[in-house]
Amino acid sequence: MKQEYQDLLLQACGASSLRVGATIQTLWSGYGEIVRCHLEGCGRPSVVVKHVKFPDEVEHPGGWNTDRSHRRKVRSYQVETHWYQNYSTDGSCRIPACLASCSHGDEMLIVLEDLDAAGYDQRRTRVKDIEIRACLSWLAHFHALFLDVPLEGLWPVGTYWHLDTRPDELEAMDDPQLKAAAGDIDRILSGCRFKTIVHGDAKLANFCFSLSGEDVAAVDFQYVGGGCGMKDVVYFLGSCIEEKECEKRVPGLLDHYFAELKGSVKKDVDFDALEEEWREMFAFAWTDFYRFLLGWMPGHWKINRYSKRLAKDVLHKLKEKP
């Protein structure tokens, strides 16, 4: 780590010295890394540093090495930095505090609270019902907190698979019916009366759990922006529930999400109308992500019978619309 970055970190935390620890993970397509830094002489034992460095040559796991892809990633890190600098949540939808940030040339640095030290030191690759519900509760509180909040410095439309940012993947699709309907699906989602700020990448891997699994915090806000809350919900559920379980478990989990959302909304909102609209958007949001997968990685495990059924239902609804 460059000395100027170390100095920034020491000053931000009031520490006397630091030691760069293990790499937590490398960033997608070789755009840097996330490391834990151990501190001395201050109240924090450690912090997490997200160090972005744009590569000279991009190696994308799916082969999508384009200027458009690079520009999207650069913008995503700018959005994430802005998010951490200018937005905050409360204990009901915990995120790490931003302690410092800077950018210079092809490098960006975000210094974040270490959620492990704050009690969210568990990661899950498989989850029980209590943990799924905890994440859905987090999403419900997050969506309630930012319901109708004006966007400033974020993606106009959140999520990394938004149609306008993925023309190459659309072109690569081998499903002519869904390809032709992609624009209508996007317009219906974007035309929702009730909008919030969505996390944009709310997969299981981006949630940090307490030991009991009852409390969670979320990280990775590169694609945070406006939209229908169902986009986060379907993406999360698709990241942790197997195909054969979806038909049986999704209805009850949706009920839990909306019960949490109703209890969290503090604004004067026609909640019955909101719930009706967002429940109708569930299949559209699921199909929107399915559309992206068909073009991006046709062999992905999430391309399954449940997704195909929802897409079929959506295409049928579109035919019935005047």
Residue frames relative to the residue before (quaternion, step in Angstrom):
aa qw qx qy qz dx dy dz
M 1.0000 0.0000 0.0000 0.0000 0.00 0.00 0.00
K 0.5160 -0.6588 0.4530 0.3074 3.57 -0.87 0.98
Q 0.6091 -0.5862 0.3955 0.3592 3.55 -1.12 0.70
E 0.6381 0.5340 -0.3414 0.4372 3.60 0.98 -0.77
Y 0.6429 0.4993 -0.3245 0.4817 3.59 1.09 -0.65
Q 0.6250 0.5260 -0.3362 0.4687 3.57 1.04 -0.75
D 0.6475 0.5201 -0.3181 0.4572 3.58 0.97 -0.85
L 0.6300 0.5329 -0.3256 0.4617 3.59 1.01 -0.83
L 0.6738 0.5027 -0.2874 0.4590 3.54 0.91 -0.96
L 0.6627 0.5067 -0.3090 0.4568 3.59 0.89 -0.90
Q 0.6682 0.4969 -0.3017 0.4644 3.57 0.95 -0.87
A 0.6619 0.5248 -0.3107 0.4358 3.59 0.92 -0.91
C 0.7677 0.3630 -0.1840 0.4950 3.57 1.01 -0.81
G 0.4064 -0.7192 0.4729 0.3064 3.57 1.25 -0.21
A 0.4053 0.7268 -0.4570 0.3141 3.56 1.16 0.62
S 0.4583 -0.6828 0.5008 0.2701 3.56 -1.24 0.50
S 0.7971 -0.0405 0.0334 0.6016 3.58 1.14 -0.55
L 0.1498 -0.7825 0.5971 0.0939 3.55 -1.27 0.33
R 0.1619 -0.7443 0.6377 0.1147 3.50 -1.34 0.41
V 0.3551 -0.7259 0.5478 0.2167 3.57 -0.74 1.06
G 0.2260 -0.8109 0.5319 0.0915 3.54 -0.64 1.17
A 0.8144 -0.2695 0.2057 0.4710 3.51 -1.23 -0.59
T 0.5023 -0.6026 0.5233 0.3327 3.54 -1.27 0.48
I 0.3554 -0.7334 0.5422 0.2045 3.57 -0.77 1.05
Q 0.7473 -0.2468 0.1536 0.5975 3.55 1.00 -0.83
T 0.4282 -0.6392 0.5590 0.3091 3.53 -1.30 0.35
L 0.4915 -0.6665 0.4751 0.2975 3.56 -1.12 0.61
W 0.6959 -0.5089 0.3314 0.3833 3.53 -1.24 0.67
S 0.8641 0.0829 -0.0972 0.4868 3.55 -1.01 0.95
G 0.6462 -0.5763 0.3178 0.3864 3.58 1.12 0.62
Y 0.4050 0.7411 -0.4492 0.2915 3.59 1.15 0.60
G 0.7961 -0.2309 0.1296 0.5442 3.59 1.11 0.48
E 0.3585 -0.7282 0.5416 0.2188 3.54 -1.20 -0.45
I 0.3135 -0.6891 0.6139 0.2238 3.51 -1.39 0.27
V 0.0166 -0.8162 0.5760 -0.0409 3.57 -0.69 1.12
R 0.3673 -0.6835 0.5785 0.2514 3.54 -1.28 0.41
C 0.1393 -0.7797 0.6075 0.0609 3.56 -0.91 0.95
H 0.2738 -0.7665 0.5659 0.1314 3.57 -0.86 1.03
L 0.2211 -0.8176 0.5282 0.0597 3.56 -0.82 1.07
E 0.1613 -0.7435 0.6389 0.1139 3.51 -1.30 0.49
G 0.8154 0.3191 -0.2104 0.4347 3.54 -1.21 0.58
C 0.7239 0.3340 -0.2638 0.5430 3.59 1.14 0.50
G 0.6793 -0.5297 0.3391 0.3782 3.55 -1.30 0.13
R 0.6747 0.4599 -0.2956 0.4959 3.58 1.26 -0.19
P 0.3692 -0.7364 0.5134 0.2405 3.60 -0.75 0.93
S 0.8109 -0.0238 0.0604 0.5816 3.57 1.12 -0.61
V 0.1403 -0.7357 0.6512 0.1228 3.52 -1.40 0.26
V 0.3563 -0.6927 0.5778 0.2437 3.53 -1.33 0.27
V 0.1471 -0.8007 0.5790 0.0449 3.56 -0.81 1.04
K 0.1732 -0.7503 0.6316 0.0908 3.54 -0.84 1.06
H 0.0525 -0.8189 0.5702 -0.0396 3.54 -0.36 1.31
V 0.1149 -0.8040 0.5832 0.0162 3.55 -0.41 1.28
K 0.0828 0.7654 -0.6350 0.0647 3.56 -0.89 0.95
F 0.3637 -0.7603 0.4947 0.2120 3.55 -0.45 1.22
P 0.3978 -0.7529 0.4741 0.2240 3.59 -0.69 1.07
D 0.5569 -0.5846 0.4706 0.3560 3.55 -1.27 0.48
E 0.7773 0.0890 -0.0389 0.6216 3.56 1.08 -0.79
V 0.2924 -0.7787 0.5361 0.1440 3.54 -0.74 1.09
E 0.1034 -0.7659 0.6320 0.0575 3.54 -1.02 0.90
H 0.0960 -0.8160 0.5698 0.0173 3.58 -0.18 1.27
P 0.5208 -0.6653 0.4329 0.3144 3.62 -0.81 0.95
G 0.7478 0.3811 -0.2175 0.4983 3.59 1.08 -0.66
G 0.5718 -0.6278 0.3669 0.3800 3.55 1.29 0.07
W 0.5147 0.6523 -0.4173 0.3682 3.62 1.27 0.15
N 0.1792 0.8020 -0.5416 0.1769 3.57 0.54 1.20
T 0.2809 0.7652 -0.5252 0.2442 3.59 0.20 1.26
D 0.6364 -0.5086 0.4055 0.4146 3.55 -1.28 0.33
R 0.6226 0.5426 -0.3451 0.4460 3.58 1.03 -0.77
S 0.6427 0.5184 -0.3162 0.4671 3.57 0.97 -0.85
H 0.6544 0.5101 -0.3117 0.4630 3.58 0.94 -0.85
R 0.6646 0.5000 -0.3090 0.4613 3.59 0.88 -0.92
R 0.6270 0.5337 -0.3365 0.4569 3.57 1.02 -0.77
K 0.6675 0.4930 -0.3071 0.4658 3.60 0.91 -0.86
V 0.6311 0.5266 -0.3387 0.4579 3.59 0.93 -0.86
R 0.6633 0.4970 -0.2982 0.4735 3.56 0.90 -0.94
S 0.6360 0.5496 -0.3394 0.4221 3.60 0.98 -0.79
Y 0.6723 0.4744 -0.3030 0.4808 3.59 0.99 -0.73
Q 0.6056 0.5302 -0.3531 0.4769 3.58 1.12 -0.59
V 0.6459 0.5128 -0.3089 0.4737 3.57 1.00 -0.87
E 0.6623 0.5127 -0.3173 0.4448 3.58 0.88 -0.91
T 0.6392 0.5181 -0.3237 0.4672 3.57 0.97 -0.85
H 0.6536 0.5077 -0.3069 0.4699 3.58 0.94 -0.89
W 0.6208 0.5518 -0.3354 0.4446 3.57 0.99 -0.83
Y 0.7134 0.4551 -0.2687 0.4602 3.56 0.72 -1.05
Q 0.6690 0.5082 -0.3001 0.4517 3.59 1.07 -0.69
N 0.8345 0.2936 -0.0802 0.4594 3.59 0.94 -0.88
Y 0.7361 0.3428 -0.2259 0.5382 3.62 1.19 -0.23
S 0.0444 -0.7864 0.6157 0.0241 3.53 -1.17 0.61
T 0.2666 -0.7422 0.5925 0.1643 3.54 -1.26 0.43
D 0.4298 -0.6556 0.5228 0.3348 3.57 -1.22 -0.40
G 0.7718 -0.3923 0.2449 0.4364 3.56 -1.29 -0.08
S 0.6124 0.5720 -0.3544 0.4150 3.58 1.17 -0.39
C 0.7645 0.1092 -0.0988 0.6276 3.58 1.28 -0.27
R 0.1106 -0.8742 0.4726 0.0140 3.49 0.61 1.32
I 0.0151 0.7480 -0.6635 0.0032 3.54 -1.14 0.82
P 0.5768 -0.5784 0.4128 0.4029 3.63 -1.13 0.31
A 0.4764 -0.6464 0.5133 0.3030 3.55 -1.09 0.72
C 0.3553 -0.7052 0.5722 0.2215 3.56 -1.10 0.76
L 0.2225 -0.8134 0.5308 0.0848 3.56 -0.61 1.17
A 0.7773 -0.1314 0.0988 0.6073 3.59 1.15 -0.59
S 0.0161 0.7809 -0.6244 -0.0099 3.56 -1.28 0.36
C 0.0644 0.7804 -0.6214 0.0253 3.53 -1.21 0.45
S 0.1075 -0.7705 0.6219 0.0897 3.56 -1.27 0.30
H 0.0645 0.7809 -0.6174 0.0700 3.52 -1.09 0.78
G 0.8383 -0.0370 -0.0081 0.5439 3.55 -0.59 1.15
D 0.7970 -0.2528 0.2116 0.5061 3.55 -0.74 -1.08
E 0.6389 0.5003 -0.3352 0.4787 3.60 1.20 0.47
M 0.0462 -0.7637 0.6436 0.0213 3.53 -1.20 0.70
L 0.1033 -0.7942 0.5979 0.0328 3.55 -1.09 0.74
I 0.0235 -0.7672 0.6409 0.0039 3.56 -0.97 0.94
V 0.1727 -0.7786 0.5989 0.0733 3.58 -0.74 1.10
L 0.0455 -0.8384 0.5408 -0.0511 3.54 -0.52 1.24
E 0.6186 -0.5044 0.4625 0.3860 3.51 -1.31 0.47
D 0.3937 -0.6966 0.5467 0.2466 3.57 -1.04 0.78
L 0.3135 -0.7860 0.5043 0.1720 3.57 -0.33 1.24
D 0.5468 0.5917 -0.4099 0.4277 3.61 1.14 -0.44
A 0.6862 0.4805 -0.2754 0.4717 3.56 0.93 -0.93
A 0.6700 0.4919 -0.2885 0.4753 3.59 1.23 -0.49
G 0.6620 -0.5399 0.2990 0.4253 3.60 1.26 0.13
Y 0.6314 0.4892 -0.3401 0.4963 3.57 1.28 0.13
D 0.2273 0.8395 -0.4565 0.1874 3.55 0.78 1.09
Q 0.5901 0.5737 -0.3667 0.4339 3.58 1.26 0.19
R 0.1141 -0.7551 0.6414 0.0736 3.57 -1.09 0.80
R 0.1846 -0.7991 0.5668 0.0785 3.55 -1.08 0.68
T 0.1833 -0.7376 0.6354 0.1361 3.52 -1.15 0.72
R 0.7394 0.1437 -0.1284 0.6451 3.55 1.35 -0.34
V 0.1513 -0.8262 0.5413 0.0388 3.56 -0.95 0.86
K 0.3944 -0.6669 0.5816 0.2478 3.49 -1.31 0.57
D 0.7305 -0.4383 0.2966 0.4316 3.53 -1.30 0.22
I 0.6374 0.5463 -0.3374 0.4260 3.60 0.95 -0.84
E 0.6871 0.4816 -0.2804 0.4662 3.57 1.03 -0.78
I 0.6050 0.5335 -0.3465 0.4789 3.57 1.09 -0.68
R 0.6837 0.4834 -0.2862 0.4658 3.56 0.90 -0.92
A 0.6100 0.5451 -0.3542 0.4531 3.58 1.08 -0.64
C 0.6646 0.4890 -0.3004 0.4784 3.60 0.99 -0.81
L 0.6495 0.4995 -0.3195 0.4760 3.58 0.98 -0.77
S 0.6113 0.5249 -0.3471 0.4799 3.59 1.10 -0.65
W 0.6179 0.5340 -0.3426 0.4644 3.60 0.99 -0.81
L 0.6740 0.4945 -0.2961 0.4622 3.58 0.86 -0.96
A 0.6462 0.5252 -0.3250 0.4484 3.58 0.94 -0.85
H 0.6728 0.4790 -0.2963 0.4797 3.60 0.90 -0.89
F 0.6287 0.5354 -0.3244 0.4613 3.58 1.03 -0.81
H 0.6900 0.4730 -0.2806 0.4705 3.58 0.85 -0.97
A 0.6370 0.5200 -0.3290 0.4642 3.58 1.04 -0.72
L 0.6487 0.5427 -0.3133 0.4319 3.57 0.95 -0.90
F 0.7963 0.3057 -0.1380 0.5034 3.58 0.95 -0.89
L 0.2998 0.7628 -0.5162 0.2484 3.58 1.21 0.40
D 0.8585 0.0076 -0.0614 0.5091 3.56 -0.79 1.13
V 0.3965 0.6892 -0.5059 0.3343 3.61 1.15 0.50
P 0.4803 -0.6786 0.4627 0.3077 3.64 -0.79 0.93
L 0.4114 -0.7000 0.5319 0.2407 3.55 -1.08 0.78
E 0.0750 0.7733 -0.6275 0.0521 3.55 -1.03 0.80
G 0.8570 0.0696 -0.0848 0.5035 3.54 -0.54 1.21
L 0.6109 0.5284 -0.3539 0.4715 3.60 1.30 0.10
W 0.6596 -0.4370 0.3808 0.4786 3.58 -1.27 -0.09
P 0.5090 -0.6382 0.4706 0.3349 3.65 -0.88 0.83
V 0.7523 0.0957 -0.0602 0.6491 3.54 1.16 -0.75
G 0.3325 -0.7784 0.5024 0.1763 3.56 -0.57 1.16
T 0.6399 0.4977 -0.4582 0.3646 3.54 -1.52 0.22
Y 0.4726 -0.7084 0.4585 0.2543 3.52 -1.01 0.86
W 0.6931 0.4693 -0.2888 0.4647 3.60 1.21 -0.23
H 0.2833 0.7909 -0.5073 0.1919 3.61 1.23 0.22
L 0.6003 -0.6432 0.3534 0.3179 3.55 -0.85 1.09
D 0.6732 0.5233 -0.3126 0.4187 3.61 0.83 -0.93
T 0.7125 0.4282 -0.2530 0.4949 3.59 1.16 -0.55
R 0.7403 0.4026 -0.2007 0.4995 3.60 1.29 -0.11
P 0.1271 0.8275 -0.5388 0.0934 3.64 0.79 0.92
D 0.6100 0.5579 -0.3614 0.4313 3.61 1.07 -0.64
E 0.6723 0.4902 -0.2931 0.4709 3.56 0.97 -0.88
L 0.6121 0.5388 -0.3463 0.4638 3.57 1.08 -0.69
E 0.6581 0.5195 -0.3040 0.4523 3.55 0.93 -0.92
A 0.6890 0.4985 -0.2774 0.4471 3.59 1.06 -0.73
M 0.4783 0.6997 -0.4304 0.3104 3.61 1.22 -0.24
D 0.2237 -0.7757 0.5799 0.1094 3.52 -1.12 0.78
D 0.5656 0.5237 -0.4032 0.4932 3.57 1.10 0.80
P 0.2663 -0.8288 0.4642 0.1632 3.60 0.11 1.25
Q 0.6414 0.5352 -0.3384 0.4332 3.60 0.99 -0.76
L 0.7099 0.4368 -0.2610 0.4869 3.56 0.81 -1.00
K 0.5964 0.5662 -0.3503 0.4483 3.57 1.08 -0.70
A 0.6822 0.4822 -0.2808 0.4725 3.57 0.95 -0.89
A 0.7135 0.4539 -0.2498 0.4717 3.58 1.12 -0.67
A 0.4275 0.7468 -0.4449 0.2483 3.60 1.25 -0.27
G 0.6671 0.5118 -0.3038 0.4481 3.59 0.93 -0.88
D 0.6522 0.5070 -0.3142 0.4677 3.59 1.00 -0.81
I 0.6372 0.5228 -0.3279 0.4617 3.58 0.98 -0.82
D 0.6590 0.5078 -0.3000 0.4668 3.56 0.95 -0.88
R 0.6602 0.5087 -0.3101 0.4574 3.60 0.94 -0.84
I 0.6436 0.5152 -0.3260 0.4627 3.58 1.00 -0.77
L 0.6599 0.4910 -0.3054 0.4798 3.59 0.95 -0.85
S 0.7031 0.4650 -0.2677 0.4666 3.58 0.90 -0.91
G 0.6801 0.5019 -0.2819 0.4540 3.56 1.21 -0.48
C 0.3228 0.7657 -0.5014 0.2410 3.58 1.23 0.21
R 0.4964 -0.6399 0.5013 0.3047 3.55 -1.09 0.74
F 0.7683 0.3007 -0.1543 0.5436 3.58 0.96 -0.89
K 0.0253 0.8058 -0.5872 0.0721 3.54 -0.63 1.18
T 0.1085 -0.7666 0.6307 0.0528 3.50 -1.27 0.56
I 0.5164 -0.5319 0.5021 0.4453 3.54 -1.24 -0.50
V 0.1940 -0.7806 0.5854 0.1019 3.56 -0.84 0.97
H 0.5853 -0.5808 0.4412 0.3541 3.54 -1.16 0.66
G 0.3286 -0.8095 0.4304 0.2270 3.55 1.03 -0.81
D 0.7842 0.0789 -0.0565 0.6129 3.59 1.27 -0.30
A 0.1918 0.8565 -0.4551 0.1499 3.53 1.06 0.91
K 0.1975 0.7825 -0.5593 0.1895 3.56 0.71 1.09
L 0.7091 -0.4706 0.3193 0.4168 3.54 -1.27 0.40
A 0.6517 0.5513 -0.3186 0.4122 3.60 0.96 -0.85
N 0.6959 0.4627 -0.2786 0.4734 3.60 1.18 -0.38
F 0.6025 0.5000 -0.3806 0.4921 3.57 1.24 0.44
C 0.1990 -0.7572 0.6160 0.0870 3.54 -1.05 0.92
F 0.2255 -0.8278 0.5093 0.0675 3.57 -0.70 1.13
S 0.4718 -0.5921 0.5624 0.3324 3.51 -1.34 0.41
L 0.7067 -0.4619 0.3120 0.4357 3.59 -1.24 0.27
S 0.6928 0.4794 -0.2740 0.4638 3.59 1.00 -0.84
G 0.4317 -0.6959 0.4642 0.3375 3.58 1.17 -0.55
E 0.5550 0.6376 -0.3803 0.3752 3.58 1.27 -0.11
D 0.7550 0.3003 -0.1646 0.5592 3.58 1.18 -0.53
V 0.0357 -0.8067 0.5899 -0.0060 3.56 -0.99 0.85
A 0.1351 -0.7189 0.6698 0.1280 3.50 -1.39 0.32
A 0.2843 -0.7722 0.5482 0.1493 3.57 -1.18 0.52
V 0.1422 -0.7717 0.6165 0.0649 3.53 -1.22 0.66
D 0.7506 0.4329 -0.2991 0.3997 3.55 -1.42 -0.06
F 0.1449 0.8208 -0.5267 0.1670 3.55 0.21 1.35
Q 0.2019 0.8190 -0.5130 0.1590 3.58 1.03 0.77
Y 0.7971 0.2725 -0.1328 0.5222 3.59 1.07 -0.67
V 0.2635 0.7709 -0.5235 0.2496 3.54 1.13 0.74
G 0.2865 0.7533 -0.5485 0.2228 3.58 -0.92 0.91
G 0.7400 -0.4409 0.2886 0.4180 3.53 -1.30 -0.13
G 0.3827 0.7469 -0.5088 0.1919 3.55 -1.25 0.36
C 0.6524 -0.4717 0.4239 0.4150 3.49 -1.40 -0.17
G 0.5377 -0.6733 0.4127 0.2954 3.56 -0.86 0.98
M 0.5601 0.6264 -0.3855 0.3812 3.56 1.16 -0.48
K 0.5450 0.6164 -0.4102 0.3935 3.60 1.13 -0.46
D 0.6708 0.4748 -0.2918 0.4893 3.58 0.96 -0.84
V 0.6581 0.5380 -0.3145 0.4226 3.56 0.91 -0.94
V 0.7012 0.4535 -0.2948 0.4644 3.60 0.78 -0.94
Y 0.6475 0.5166 -0.3351 0.4489 3.59 0.98 -0.75
F 0.6444 0.5054 -0.3257 0.4725 3.58 0.99 -0.77
L 0.6790 0.4913 -0.3082 0.4501 3.59 0.75 -0.98
G 0.6659 0.5091 -0.3005 0.4550 3.57 0.98 -0.81
S 0.6543 0.5287 -0.3142 0.4401 3.58 1.21 -0.46
C 0.8215 0.2626 -0.1107 0.4939 3.60 1.14 -0.40
I 0.6953 0.4048 -0.2881 0.5193 3.61 1.23 -0.02
E 0.4120 -0.7252 0.4983 0.2366 3.55 -0.76 1.04
E 0.7079 -0.4993 0.3109 0.3910 3.52 -1.22 0.64
K 0.7146 0.4773 -0.2794 0.4283 3.58 0.76 -1.01
E 0.6652 0.5013 -0.2956 0.4678 3.59 1.25 -0.39
C 0.5249 0.6897 -0.4017 0.2956 3.59 1.16 -0.55
E 0.6709 0.5134 -0.3184 0.4299 3.59 0.74 -1.00
K 0.7194 0.4644 -0.2482 0.4531 3.55 0.96 -0.92
R 0.8034 0.3740 -0.1607 0.4346 3.58 0.83 -0.98
V 0.5824 0.6347 -0.3813 0.3355 3.61 1.02 -0.71
P 0.6458 0.5319 -0.3654 0.4081 3.69 0.76 -0.80
G 0.6881 0.4773 -0.2855 0.4661 3.60 0.88 -0.89
L 0.6514 0.5098 -0.3117 0.4676 3.56 1.07 -0.74
L 0.6140 0.5211 -0.3429 0.4835 3.57 1.11 -0.63
D 0.6135 0.5391 -0.3448 0.4627 3.59 1.00 -0.77
H 0.6445 0.5184 -0.3162 0.4647 3.58 0.97 -0.86
Y 0.6462 0.5239 -0.3226 0.4515 3.59 0.89 -0.92
F 0.7182 0.4487 -0.2730 0.4564 3.59 0.77 -0.98
A 0.5961 0.5372 -0.3696 0.4684 3.61 1.11 -0.54
E 0.6591 0.4938 -0.2957 0.4840 3.58 1.01 -0.84
L 0.6388 0.5290 -0.3208 0.4574 3.57 1.00 -0.84
K 0.6554 0.5190 -0.3117 0.4517 3.57 0.91 -0.92
G 0.7003 0.4696 -0.2705 0.4647 3.57 0.96 -0.82
S 0.6948 0.4937 -0.2604 0.4534 3.56 1.27 -0.37
V 0.5930 0.5959 -0.3710 0.3945 3.58 1.12 -0.58
K 0.1660 -0.8118 0.5566 0.0611 3.57 -0.64 1.13
K 0.6094 0.5733 -0.3496 0.4217 3.56 1.23 -0.39
D 0.5592 -0.5734 0.4733 0.3667 3.54 -1.33 0.27
V 0.1829 0.7970 -0.5332 0.2169 3.54 0.06 1.37
D 0.4227 -0.6500 0.5627 0.2866 3.56 -1.12 0.70
F 0.1927 -0.8488 0.4785 0.1161 3.55 0.25 1.28
D 0.6035 0.5595 -0.3712 0.4301 3.60 1.00 -0.68
A 0.6606 0.4915 -0.3010 0.4811 3.57 1.01 -0.82
L 0.6242 0.5358 -0.3337 0.4603 3.57 1.02 -0.77
E 0.6846 0.4863 -0.2927 0.4573 3.56 0.81 -0.99
E 0.6370 0.5278 -0.3307 0.4542 3.57 0.95 -0.82
E 0.6785 0.4858 -0.2982 0.4634 3.57 0.90 -0.93
W 0.7134 0.4609 -0.2814 0.4465 3.59 0.76 -0.96
R 0.6064 0.5291 -0.3718 0.4628 3.61 1.04 -0.60
E 0.6403 0.5048 -0.3272 0.4777 3.59 1.01 -0.74
M 0.6716 0.5108 -0.2930 0.4496 3.59 1.09 -0.69
F 0.4445 0.7123 -0.4565 0.2945 3.62 1.21 -0.28
A 0.7148 0.4431 -0.2616 0.4735 3.59 0.72 -1.04
F 0.6330 0.5259 -0.3331 0.4602 3.59 1.06 -0.72
A 0.6669 0.4938 -0.3041 0.4678 3.59 0.95 -0.86
W 0.6384 0.5168 -0.3249 0.4688 3.59 0.99 -0.82
T 0.6786 0.4918 -0.2824 0.4669 3.57 0.94 -0.92
D 0.5978 0.5662 -0.3573 0.4410 3.58 1.09 -0.66
F 0.6796 0.4530 -0.2901 0.4988 3.59 0.95 -0.82
Y 0.6066 0.5509 -0.3405 0.4611 3.58 1.04 -0.76
R 0.6078 0.5525 -0.3355 0.4613 3.59 1.05 -0.78
F 0.6555 0.5081 -0.3114 0.4639 3.57 0.93 -0.89
L 0.6672 0.5202 -0.3109 0.4331 3.58 0.86 -0.95
L 0.6279 0.5624 -0.3406 0.4164 3.59 0.96 -0.83
G 0.7217 0.4091 -0.2485 0.5001 3.57 1.08 -0.66
W 0.6982 0.5051 -0.2597 0.4359 3.56 1.04 -0.87
M 0.7950 -0.0947 0.1139 0.5883 3.58 0.86 -0.98
P 0.2236 -0.8468 0.4674 0.1205 3.60 0.29 1.27
G 0.7042 0.4557 -0.2766 0.4690 3.59 1.17 -0.43
H 0.3512 0.7724 -0.4721 0.2392 3.59 1.28 0.18
W 0.5610 -0.6473 0.4097 0.3139 3.57 -1.05 0.84
K 0.6219 0.5490 -0.3530 0.4325 3.61 1.16 -0.40
I 0.5561 0.5452 -0.4141 0.4712 3.60 1.24 -0.06
N 0.2383 0.7925 -0.5037 0.2478 3.54 0.10 1.34
R 0.7468 -0.4230 0.2762 0.4326 3.56 -1.32 0.04
Y 0.6134 0.5454 -0.3551 0.4474 3.59 1.06 -0.68
S 0.6660 0.4923 -0.2960 0.4759 3.57 0.92 -0.92
K 0.6556 0.5159 -0.3118 0.4547 3.56 0.96 -0.86
R 0.6425 0.5210 -0.3322 0.4532 3.60 1.01 -0.75
L 0.6612 0.4972 -0.3125 0.4669 3.57 0.92 -0.87
A 0.6388 0.5222 -0.3272 0.4607 3.58 1.00 -0.80
K 0.6317 0.5292 -0.3239 0.4647 3.56 1.03 -0.79
D 0.6472 0.5146 -0.3128 0.4675 3.59 0.99 -0.85
V 0.6554 0.5146 -0.3104 0.4575 3.58 0.97 -0.86
L 0.6522 0.5084 -0.3165 0.4648 3.58 0.92 -0.86
H 0.6214 0.5326 -0.3257 0.4734 3.59 1.08 -0.73
K 0.6586 0.5066 -0.3078 0.4635 3.60 0.95 -0.91
L 0.6404 0.5353 -0.3252 0.4445 3.57 1.01 -0.80
K 0.6348 0.5291 -0.3251 0.4598 3.59 1.06 -0.73
E 0.6834 0.4929 -0.2792 0.4605 3.55 1.12 -0.72
K 0.5737 0.5984 -0.3904 0.4004 3.59 1.18 -0.43
P 0.5076 -0.6616 0.4557 0.3115 3.60 -1.00 0.84
